[in-house]
Amino acid sequence: MAGVNPSPELNQRLIAIIDDEPDILELVSLYLNRAGFRTETFIDARGFYKFLEKNQPDLIILDLMLPDVDGIDVCRLLKSEPKFAPIPIIMLTARGEEADRVLGLELGADDYVVKPFSPRELVARVKSILRRQQNRATDRKITIADILTIEPARHEVYVEGSKVNLTTTEFRILLTLAQKPGWVFTRSQLLDELWGEEKAVFDRTIDVHIKHLRTKLGKAGRLIVNIRGVGYKIEA
């Protein structure tokens, strides 16, 4: 498919698409998959809410005219929840009135695309938003439980003010967990985050890195919690 190229730095990001038109879901999912993204599709808000109980997408493409709940209300709910508020939202709708656009953007939506639309342009907007978010996340200092501090831009970690030396892989695992505190990452998700399609290691490799990471973090090692049979999370 000409004009749609995979983005290595955004590879495997999960995009949730909510639209009551199956053709739109199929079209958008096809183009995003070709660009290297993973997708989950939903025809109504109910199915999407159920998905959110155990999953968190990296970006949401949201139709305003859903059969069960108005998309504006979905956006309002997501932006009112601290856990979901950071997730970027692109509103995709046939309602192109200025008032609708302004309301959506005021509620916290990152972009507004009116149907009919160019799938290639939509993919470009998804990439642009995720890159901006990635750049912001890279620079932002993260502090957890007042004892663990991560400075992504400097690639440094401190426990109670003392610097901790980590390998690149250990740092990336810690940063991945810390960017979504309380969120459980499966071993497979961590492997995808670290190595993407190039991974040639086993799930249990993550366990070894986590063990070393906990040891090096000392008192802060307790923040990394093992969820038996699932994976790991950071919990203050």
Backbone as JSON, one array per atom type, in Angstrom:
{
  "sequence": "MAGVNPSPELNQRLIAIIDDEPDILELVSLYLNRAGFRTETFIDARGFYKFLEKNQPDLIILDLMLPDVDGIDVCRLLKSEPKFAPIPIIMLTARGEEADRVLGLELGADDYVVKPFSPRELVARVKSILRRQQNRATDRKITIADILTIEPARHEVYVEGSKVNLTTTEFRILLTLAQKPGWVFTRSQLLDELWGEEKAVFDRTIDVHIKHLRTKLGKAGRLIVNIRGVGYKIEA",
  "N": [[0.86, -1.19, 0.0], [0.96, 1.9, -1.09], [2.5, 4.82, 0.25], [2.01, 4.44, 2.95], [3.96, 3.85, 5.52], [5.71, 1.77, 7.85], [6.41, 2.85, 11.22], [9.2, 2.71, 13.0], [9.83, 3.76, 15.58], [7.38, 4.0, 16.72], [6.32, 1.57, 16.69], [4.07, -1.13, 17.27], [2.4, 0.28, 19.0], [-0.75, 0.61, 20.6], [-3.86, 1.17, 19.21], [-7.11, 2.21, 19.83], [-10.2, 1.97, 18.23], [-13.28, 3.42, 17.9], [-16.3, 3.16, 16.43], [-19.43, 3.15, 14.82], [-19.7, 2.19, 12.29], [-18.99, -0.53, 10.46], [-17.44, -0.68, 8.08], [-15.83, 1.59, 8.24], [-14.36, 1.0, 10.54], [-12.93, -1.23, 9.63], [-11.45, -0.13, 7.51], [-9.88, 1.94, 8.71], [-8.48, 0.44, 10.62], [-7.04, -1.29, 8.94], [-5.26, 0.47, 7.58], [-3.81, 1.51, 9.75], [-2.66, -0.81, 10.81], [-1.0, -1.52, 8.68], [0.78, 0.5, 8.95], [2.23, -0.24, 11.11], [1.01, -0.28, 13.6], [-0.84, -1.71, 16.36], [-4.27, -2.65, 16.62], [-7.53, -2.27, 18.12], [-10.94, -2.75, 17.7], [-14.22, -1.29, 18.04], [-17.77, -1.23, 18.1], [-19.43, 0.19, 19.67], [-19.78, 2.19, 22.69], [-20.07, 0.67, 24.97], [-18.75, -1.83, 24.56], [-16.16, -0.85, 24.33], [-15.71, 0.29, 26.86], [-15.68, -2.02, 28.41], [-13.4, -3.23, 27.45], [-11.51, -1.4, 28.42], [-11.33, -2.08, 31.07], [-9.32, -3.91, 31.46], [-7.29, -3.16, 29.79], [-5.19, -0.64, 28.25], [-5.16, 1.67, 25.8], [-2.8, 3.31, 23.55], [-3.63, 5.41, 22.08], [-6.76, 6.86, 21.11], [-9.27, 6.61, 18.68], [-12.15, 8.18, 18.09], [-15.52, 8.05, 17.32], [-18.17, 10.41, 17.18], [-20.86, 9.9, 16.94], [-22.24, 7.49, 18.28], [-24.06, 4.38, 18.83], [-24.97, 3.93, 21.45], [-23.88, 5.68, 23.43], [-23.17, 9.14, 23.45], [-20.33, 10.33, 21.71], [-19.05, 12.58, 22.69], [-19.65, 12.47, 25.39], [-18.24, 10.18, 26.06], [-15.62, 11.06, 25.67], [-15.55, 13.1, 27.58], [-15.82, 11.6, 29.95], [-13.47, 9.99, 29.89], [-11.45, 11.94, 30.04], [-11.88, 12.89, 32.55], [-11.0, 11.01, 34.27], [-8.14, 10.28, 36.05], [-6.48, 8.1, 35.39], [-6.98, 7.59, 32.7], [-6.91, 10.01, 31.42], [-4.43, 10.98, 30.24], [-4.37, 9.7, 27.76], [-4.23, 10.2, 24.31], [-6.81, 11.54, 22.18], [-8.44, 11.26, 19.11], [-11.03, 12.71, 17.48], [-13.38, 11.38, 15.31], [-15.67, 12.02, 12.94], [-18.91, 12.63, 11.38], [-20.05, 14.92, 12.02], [-19.41, 18.05, 11.45], [-19.68, 20.63, 12.38], [-18.65, 23.8, 13.65], [-19.11, 24.28, 16.38], [-19.21, 21.71, 17.48], [-16.59, 20.86, 17.05], [-15.12, 22.7, 18.58], [-16.13, 22.14, 21.16], [-15.3, 19.48, 21.49], [-12.48, 19.76, 21.44], [-12.15, 21.45, 23.61], [-12.83, 19.74, 25.64], [-10.64, 18.2, 25.77], [-9.81, 16.63, 23.63], [-7.36, 15.69, 21.18], [-7.29, 16.05, 18.47], [-9.37, 16.54, 15.52], [-11.17, 14.98, 13.14], [-12.99, 15.14, 10.19], [-15.53, 13.26, 8.58], [-16.2, 12.74, 5.08], [-12.9, 11.27, 5.02], [-9.3, 11.17, 4.59], [-7.64, 8.17, 4.8], [-4.84, 7.93, 4.9], [-4.06, 10.47, 5.74], [-5.19, 10.45, 8.28], [-3.66, 8.44, 9.53], [-1.21, 9.76, 9.49], [-1.75, 11.84, 11.25], [-2.16, 10.43, 13.62], [0.44, 9.39, 14.01], [1.84, 11.8, 14.37], [0.71, 12.89, 16.73], [1.36, 10.88, 18.61], [4.14, 10.95, 18.5], [4.64, 13.51, 19.52], [3.67, 13.17, 22.1], [5.37, 11.16, 22.97], [7.81, 12.5, 22.97], [7.33, 14.4, 24.97], [6.98, 12.69, 27.15], [9.48, 11.59, 27.31], [11.07, 13.63, 28.29], [10.06, 14.28, 30.78], [10.41, 14.29, 34.28], [10.02, 11.61, 36.57], [8.55, 10.81, 39.61], [8.13, 8.53, 42.22], [6.4, 7.45, 45.03], [7.93, 9.11, 46.62], [10.51, 8.19, 46.91], [11.69, 7.06, 44.69], [13.14, 8.26, 41.79], [13.05, 9.08, 38.41], [14.79, 10.19, 35.64], [14.21, 10.57, 32.53], [15.29, 11.97, 30.27], [17.94, 12.3, 30.97], [18.66, 9.77, 31.41], [18.84, 8.62, 33.96], [18.55, 7.27, 37.28], [17.36, 7.59, 40.59], [17.42, 6.66, 44.01], [16.06, 7.7, 46.87], [17.62, 9.99, 46.56], [20.14, 9.01, 45.94], [22.18, 7.98, 43.27], [21.45, 5.33, 41.0], [22.93, 2.77, 39.18], [21.93, 1.44, 36.19], [21.46, -1.1, 33.66], [20.89, -0.59, 30.11], [18.61, -2.03, 29.29], [17.38, -2.65, 31.75], [16.79, -0.06, 32.61], [14.95, 0.74, 30.64], [12.84, -1.05, 31.07], [12.06, -0.3, 33.66], [11.31, 2.39, 33.19], [9.18, 2.01, 31.39], [7.28, 0.72, 33.05], [6.99, 2.71, 35.01], [5.87, 4.86, 33.68], [3.23, 4.29, 33.5], [1.93, 4.0, 36.18], [0.58, 1.56, 38.38], [-0.58, 0.16, 36.37], [-0.83, -3.02, 34.92], [1.62, -4.8, 33.23], [1.98, -7.37, 30.92], [4.4, -10.03, 30.52], [4.85, -10.45, 27.82], [3.98, -8.01, 26.72], [5.91, -6.29, 27.74], [8.17, -7.31, 26.49], [7.5, -6.73, 23.83], [7.5, -3.95, 24.0], [10.17, -3.43, 24.47], [11.68, -4.77, 22.46], [10.09, -5.17, 20.21], [9.21, -6.42, 17.01], [11.62, -7.56, 16.63], [12.39, -9.12, 18.69], [14.02, -11.88, 20.16], [13.9, -13.48, 22.32], [12.91, -15.12, 25.4], [9.84, -15.07, 27.35], [10.49, -15.34, 30.06], [12.88, -14.06, 30.3], [12.36, -11.47, 31.01], [11.75, -11.78, 33.71], [14.25, -12.26, 34.82], [15.58, -9.82, 34.35], [13.94, -8.14, 35.89], [14.43, -9.15, 38.45], [17.15, -8.46, 38.83], [16.86, -5.71, 38.63], [15.23, -5.04, 40.83], [16.98, -5.7, 42.9], [19.06, -3.84, 42.52], [17.67, -1.47, 42.96], [17.18, -1.5, 45.63], [15.65, -0.37, 48.55], [13.58, 0.74, 47.07], [12.9, -1.28, 45.41], [10.7, -2.74, 46.17], [8.57, -1.47, 45.05], [8.09, -2.49, 42.56], [5.83, -4.72, 41.57], [4.89, -8.1, 41.43], [2.4, -9.62, 39.61], [0.89, -12.47, 39.95], [0.97, -14.91, 37.43], [0.35, -13.08, 35.5], [1.91, -10.53, 35.1], [3.87, -7.61, 35.59], [3.85, -4.6, 37.63], [4.18, -1.14, 38.63], [3.74, 0.02, 41.84], [2.89, 2.37, 44.18]],
  "CA": [[0.0, 0.0, 0.0], [1.86, 3.04, -1.24], [2.27, 5.99, 1.08], [1.86, 4.1, 4.37], [5.18, 3.15, 5.91], [5.82, 1.51, 9.28], [7.22, 3.78, 12.0], [9.88, 1.88, 13.99], [9.8, 4.31, 16.93], [6.01, 3.91, 17.22], [5.89, 0.2, 16.4], [3.31, -1.89, 18.26], [1.5, 1.1, 19.81], [-2.12, 0.1, 20.49], [-4.86, 2.19, 18.89], [-8.5, 1.79, 19.96], [-11.05, 2.67, 17.27], [-14.68, 3.25, 18.25], [-17.14, 3.7, 15.36], [-20.54, 2.21, 14.59], [-19.71, 1.76, 10.89], [-17.99, -1.61, 10.27], [-16.53, -0.37, 6.97], [-14.86, 2.56, 8.75], [-13.48, 0.26, 11.44], [-12.04, -2.08, 8.83], [-10.55, 0.73, 6.73], [-8.91, 2.61, 9.6], [-7.63, -0.6, 11.2], [-6.15, -1.76, 7.88], [-4.19, 1.44, 7.34], [-2.97, 1.6, 10.94], [-1.88, -2.05, 10.87], [0.06, -1.43, 7.66], [1.76, 1.49, 9.43], [2.96, -0.82, 12.22], [0.28, -0.19, 14.85], [-1.85, -2.71, 16.72], [-5.57, -2.0, 16.74], [-8.71, -2.93, 18.66], [-12.09, -2.02, 17.16], [-15.45, -1.38, 18.82], [-18.9, -0.59, 17.42], [-20.17, 1.01, 20.62], [-19.03, 2.57, 23.89], [-20.14, -0.41, 25.95], [-17.65, -2.76, 24.3], [-14.91, -0.15, 24.61], [-15.56, 0.4, 28.31], [-15.31, -3.35, 28.91], [-11.99, -3.37, 27.06], [-10.7, -0.55, 29.29], [-11.21, -2.68, 32.39], [-8.07, -4.66, 31.55], [-6.34, -2.69, 28.78], [-5.09, 0.8, 28.09], [-4.58, 1.98, 24.49], [-1.89, 4.45, 23.48], [-4.38, 6.49, 21.44], [-8.15, 6.49, 20.83], [-9.97, 7.27, 17.58], [-13.5, 8.13, 18.66], [-16.64, 8.6, 16.58], [-19.08, 11.1, 18.09], [-22.23, 9.41, 16.8], [-22.29, 6.08, 18.63], [-25.44, 3.95, 19.04], [-25.39, 3.85, 22.85], [-23.45, 6.85, 24.2], [-22.59, 10.19, 22.61], [-18.88, 10.34, 21.78], [-18.64, 13.7, 23.54], [-19.72, 11.99, 26.77], [-17.12, 9.25, 26.23], [-14.43, 11.9, 25.82], [-15.64, 13.78, 28.88], [-15.55, 10.61, 30.99], [-12.06, 9.61, 29.84], [-10.61, 13.05, 30.48], [-12.14, 13.15, 33.97], [-10.36, 9.94, 35.03], [-6.68, 10.44, 36.0], [-5.84, 6.95, 34.77], [-7.16, 7.6, 31.25], [-6.81, 11.38, 30.9], [-3.28, 11.23, 29.35], [-4.47, 9.02, 26.46], [-4.67, 11.11, 23.25], [-8.06, 11.2, 21.51], [-8.77, 11.89, 17.84], [-12.45, 12.57, 17.2], [-13.63, 11.08, 13.9], [-17.12, 12.15, 12.91], [-19.57, 13.32, 10.27], [-20.52, 16.21, 12.55], [-18.31, 18.97, 11.21], [-19.98, 21.98, 12.81], [-17.6, 24.42, 14.46], [-19.43, 24.13, 17.8], [-18.82, 20.36, 17.88], [-15.13, 20.81, 17.08], [-14.65, 23.48, 19.73], [-16.47, 21.41, 22.38], [-14.41, 18.33, 21.58], [-11.13, 20.2, 21.77], [-12.19, 21.99, 24.97], [-12.89, 18.61, 26.57], [-9.32, 17.58, 25.85], [-9.44, 15.87, 22.43], [-6.12, 16.2, 20.58], [-7.5, 16.37, 17.06], [-10.76, 16.39, 15.09], [-11.18, 14.64, 11.72], [-14.37, 15.08, 9.69], [-15.83, 12.34, 7.49], [-15.24, 11.72, 4.63], [-11.54, 11.61, 5.37], [-8.23, 10.4, 3.95], [-7.0, 7.26, 5.77], [-3.41, 8.25, 5.02], [-3.94, 11.67, 6.58], [-5.5, 10.04, 9.64], [-2.47, 7.76, 10.04], [-0.19, 10.8, 9.72], [-2.11, 12.57, 12.47], [-1.89, 9.51, 14.73], [1.89, 9.38, 14.22], [2.26, 13.11, 14.87], [0.29, 13.02, 18.13], [2.13, 9.95, 19.44], [5.52, 11.44, 18.58], [4.65, 14.64, 20.45], [3.5, 12.61, 23.44], [6.6, 10.43, 23.27], [8.83, 13.49, 23.28], [7.02, 14.96, 26.28], [7.22, 11.67, 28.17], [10.93, 11.38, 27.39], [11.7, 14.71, 29.04], [9.43, 14.52, 32.07], [10.92, 13.56, 35.43], [8.99, 10.82, 37.23], [8.83, 10.51, 41.02], [7.17, 7.55, 42.75], [6.46, 7.17, 46.48], [8.91, 10.0, 47.25], [11.85, 7.59, 47.07], [12.24, 6.69, 43.39], [13.09, 9.34, 40.8], [13.56, 8.7, 37.09], [14.98, 11.32, 34.73], [14.36, 9.93, 31.21], [16.17, 12.71, 29.35], [19.32, 12.11, 31.42], [18.85, 8.32, 31.53], [19.33, 8.44, 35.31], [17.6, 6.81, 38.29], [17.8, 7.88, 41.95], [16.63, 6.15, 45.12], [16.29, 8.61, 48.01], [18.69, 10.93, 46.21], [21.38, 8.33, 45.53], [22.09, 7.49, 41.91], [21.51, 3.88, 40.81], [23.39, 2.46, 37.84], [21.16, 0.38, 35.55], [21.74, -1.36, 32.25], [19.89, 0.03, 29.23], [17.37, -2.82, 29.33], [16.76, -2.44, 33.06], [16.23, 1.3, 32.62], [13.76, 0.79, 29.78], [11.76, -1.76, 31.76], [11.62, 0.56, 34.77], [10.62, 3.55, 32.63], [7.9, 1.55, 30.85], [6.37, 0.51, 34.18], [6.77, 3.96, 35.74], [5.05, 5.79, 32.9], [1.82, 3.94, 33.73], [1.89, 3.4, 37.52], [-0.64, 0.84, 38.69], [-1.0, -0.62, 35.21], [-0.13, -4.3, 34.84], [2.18, -5.16, 31.93], [2.35, -8.78, 30.8], [5.78, -10.21, 30.05], [4.84, -10.28, 26.37], [3.9, -6.58, 26.43], [7.22, -5.7, 28.03], [9.07, -7.73, 25.41], [7.13, -5.94, 22.65], [7.92, -2.57, 24.24], [11.62, -3.35, 24.42], [12.31, -5.29, 21.25], [9.18, -5.2, 19.08], [9.24, -7.61, 16.16], [12.98, -8.08, 16.57], [12.7, -9.89, 19.89], [14.39, -13.28, 19.97], [14.12, -13.91, 23.69], [11.75, -15.74, 26.0], [9.14, -14.26, 28.34], [11.15, -15.41, 31.36], [13.99, -13.12, 30.3], [11.87, -10.31, 31.76], [11.87, -12.09, 35.14], [15.66, -12.1, 35.2], [15.85, -8.38, 34.4], [13.21, -7.59, 37.02], [15.15, -9.56, 39.66], [18.34, -7.6, 38.94], [16.38, -4.34, 38.81], [14.8, -4.92, 42.23], [18.17, -5.73, 43.75], [19.77, -2.57, 42.38], [16.85, -0.38, 43.49], [17.17, -1.58, 47.08], [14.38, -0.1, 49.21], [12.56, 1.04, 46.06], [12.59, -2.49, 44.66], [9.36, -3.22, 46.55], [7.57, -0.79, 44.22], [7.81, -3.36, 41.41], [4.98, -5.79, 42.1], [4.61, -9.23, 40.54], [1.03, -10.1, 39.6], [1.08, -13.88, 39.62], [0.32, -15.39, 36.22], [0.03, -11.99, 34.56], [3.09, -9.75, 34.75], [4.41, -6.69, 36.59], [3.4, -3.21, 37.67], [4.76, -0.32, 39.69], [2.68, 0.45, 42.75], [3.45, 3.15, 45.29]],
  "C": [[0.88, 1.23, 0.0], [1.48, 4.16, -0.28], [2.08, 5.7, 2.55], [3.04, 3.25, 4.79], [5.22, 2.93, 7.41], [6.73, 2.52, 9.96], [7.9, 3.01, 13.12], [9.74, 2.42, 15.41], [8.4, 4.25, 17.54], [5.46, 2.5, 17.06], [5.17, -0.44, 17.58], [2.47, -1.03, 19.2], [0.07, 0.64, 19.54], [-3.1, 1.24, 20.29], [-6.25, 1.58, 19.03], [-9.35, 2.63, 19.02], [-12.5, 2.37, 17.62], [-15.53, 3.95, 17.19], [-18.23, 2.68, 15.06], [-20.66, 1.76, 13.14], [-18.61, 0.72, 10.67], [-16.99, -1.31, 9.16], [-15.44, 0.61, 7.41], [-13.86, 1.86, 9.67], [-12.46, -0.55, 10.66], [-11.01, -1.24, 8.09], [-9.47, 1.34, 7.6], [-7.95, 1.59, 10.19], [-6.62, -1.1, 10.18], [-4.97, -0.82, 7.68], [-3.26, 1.56, 8.54], [-2.1, 0.36, 11.09], [-0.73, -2.01, 9.88], [1.16, -0.46, 8.09], [2.51, 1.01, 10.67], [2.27, -0.76, 13.57], [-0.56, -1.44, 15.09], [-3.18, -1.98, 16.89], [-6.59, -2.9, 17.44], [-9.9, -2.1, 18.21], [-13.36, -2.3, 17.97], [-16.57, -0.64, 18.09], [-19.74, 0.26, 18.37], [-19.3, 1.29, 21.85], [-19.01, 1.45, 24.91], [-18.98, -1.4, 25.79], [-16.3, -2.13, 24.63], [-14.67, -0.03, 26.11], [-15.13, -0.94, 28.92], [-13.84, -3.63, 28.62], [-11.08, -2.6, 28.02], [-10.51, -1.13, 30.69], [-9.87, -3.4, 32.56], [-6.99, -4.17, 30.59], [-6.31, -1.17, 28.74], [-4.41, 1.11, 26.75], [-3.64, 3.17, 24.57], [-2.57, 5.66, 22.84], [-5.77, 5.96, 21.12], [-8.67, 7.3, 19.66], [-11.45, 7.08, 17.88], [-14.53, 8.81, 17.76], [-17.59, 9.29, 17.57], [-20.48, 10.52, 18.07], [-22.27, 7.9, 17.0], [-23.73, 5.67, 18.95], [-25.9, 3.98, 20.49], [-25.05, 5.08, 23.68], [-22.86, 7.88, 23.23], [-21.08, 10.22, 22.81], [-18.34, 11.46, 22.65], [-18.63, 13.26, 25.0], [-18.6, 10.99, 27.07], [-15.83, 10.03, 26.47], [-14.42, 12.57, 27.18], [-15.3, 12.82, 30.03], [-14.07, 10.25, 31.05], [-11.16, 10.71, 30.4], [-10.82, 13.4, 31.95], [-11.5, 12.11, 34.88], [-8.84, 10.07, 34.92], [-5.96, 9.31, 35.28], [-5.88, 7.02, 33.25], [-6.94, 8.98, 30.62], [-5.61, 11.61, 29.97], [-3.4, 10.6, 27.96], [-4.96, 10.01, 25.4], [-5.94, 10.6, 22.58], [-8.16, 11.99, 20.2], [-10.26, 11.65, 17.6], [-12.66, 12.42, 15.7], [-15.14, 11.07, 13.71], [-17.63, 12.85, 11.65], [-20.08, 14.69, 10.71], [-19.38, 17.22, 12.47], [-18.57, 20.4, 11.64], [-18.9, 22.51, 13.75], [-17.85, 24.21, 15.95], [-19.0, 22.75, 18.32], [-17.3, 20.25, 18.0], [-14.6, 21.51, 18.32], [-14.91, 22.73, 21.02], [-15.53, 20.22, 22.57], [-13.02, 18.71, 22.02], [-11.07, 20.77, 23.18], [-12.22, 20.88, 26.01], [-11.56, 17.87, 26.68], [-8.93, 16.72, 24.66], [-8.22, 16.51, 21.79], [-6.29, 16.61, 19.13], [-8.95, 16.04, 16.69], [-10.75, 16.17, 13.59], [-12.61, 14.44, 11.26], [-14.49, 14.1, 8.53], [-16.47, 13.12, 6.34], [-13.81, 12.2, 4.85], [-10.56, 10.75, 4.59], [-7.6, 9.49, 5.0], [-5.52, 7.56, 5.97], [-3.19, 9.48, 5.9], [-4.22, 11.33, 8.04], [-4.3, 9.35, 10.27], [-1.37, 8.78, 10.35], [-0.48, 11.57, 10.99], [-1.86, 11.71, 13.72], [-0.39, 9.51, 15.04], [2.36, 10.68, 14.86], [1.93, 13.27, 16.34], [1.13, 12.13, 19.04], [3.58, 10.38, 19.57], [5.61, 12.6, 19.57], [4.55, 14.13, 21.89], [4.76, 11.89, 23.89], [7.71, 11.39, 23.67], [8.61, 14.11, 24.65], [7.35, 13.97, 27.38], [8.72, 11.46, 28.38], [11.59, 12.41, 28.28], [11.2, 14.84, 30.47], [10.03, 13.65, 33.18], [9.77, 12.84, 36.13], [9.43, 10.52, 38.66], [7.74, 9.6, 41.56], [7.46, 7.31, 44.23], [7.54, 7.98, 47.21], [10.29, 9.39, 47.45], [12.51, 7.26, 45.74], [12.05, 7.83, 42.39], [13.75, 8.86, 39.51], [13.64, 9.94, 36.23], [15.26, 10.77, 33.34], [15.35, 10.64, 30.29], [17.64, 12.51, 29.69], [19.67, 10.63, 31.57], [19.41, 7.99, 32.91], [18.2, 8.05, 36.26], [18.2, 7.08, 39.67], [16.86, 7.23, 42.96], [17.03, 6.95, 46.36], [17.51, 9.49, 47.77], [19.99, 10.31, 45.76], [21.21, 7.72, 44.14], [22.27, 5.97, 41.85], [21.92, 3.61, 39.37], [22.64, 1.24, 37.29], [21.67, 0.13, 34.14], [20.65, -0.69, 31.42], [18.56, -0.7, 29.29], [16.65, -2.63, 30.65], [16.11, -1.07, 33.14], [14.94, 1.37, 31.81], [12.58, 0.06, 30.4], [11.18, -0.89, 32.87], [10.82, 1.75, 34.24], [9.25, 3.16, 32.07], [6.88, 1.37, 31.96], [5.99, 1.83, 34.85], [5.89, 4.95, 35.0], [3.56, 5.5, 33.03], [1.71, 3.25, 35.09], [0.54, 2.75, 37.8], [-1.13, -0.04, 37.56], [-0.16, -1.88, 35.1], [0.32, -4.58, 33.41], [2.47, -6.66, 31.93], [3.8, -8.86, 30.34], [5.86, -9.97, 28.54], [4.79, -8.8, 25.99], [5.23, -5.89, 26.69], [8.24, -6.07, 26.96], [8.79, -6.92, 24.15], [7.64, -4.5, 22.78], [9.43, -2.41, 24.06], [12.22, -3.72, 23.08], [11.4, -5.37, 20.03], [9.26, -6.51, 18.32], [10.61, -8.26, 16.11], [13.33, -8.98, 17.76], [12.99, -11.35, 19.54], [14.71, -13.87, 21.33], [12.83, -14.47, 24.25], [11.13, -14.82, 27.05], [9.89, -14.22, 29.66], [12.39, -14.53, 31.44], [13.62, -11.88, 31.11], [12.04, -10.54, 33.26], [13.29, -11.88, 35.64], [16.01, -10.62, 35.33], [15.17, -7.73, 35.6], [13.93, -7.91, 38.33], [16.37, -8.67, 39.89], [17.94, -6.16, 39.25], [15.97, -4.11, 40.26], [16.0, -4.85, 43.18], [18.89, -4.39, 43.71], [18.99, -1.4, 43.0], [16.77, -0.4, 45.02], [15.79, -1.37, 47.67], [13.25, 0.14, 48.21], [12.17, -0.19, 45.24], [11.2, -3.03, 44.96], [8.25, -2.58, 45.72], [7.2, -1.61, 42.99], [7.1, -4.6, 41.91], [4.73, -6.85, 41.03], [3.15, -9.64, 40.7], [1.06, -11.52, 39.07], [0.27, -14.3, 38.38], [0.0, -14.34, 35.19], [1.3, -11.24, 34.16], [3.51, -8.86, 35.9], [3.79, -5.3, 36.5], [4.22, -2.47, 38.71], [3.61, 0.21, 40.54], [3.3, 1.15, 43.96], [2.92, 2.63, 46.62]]
}
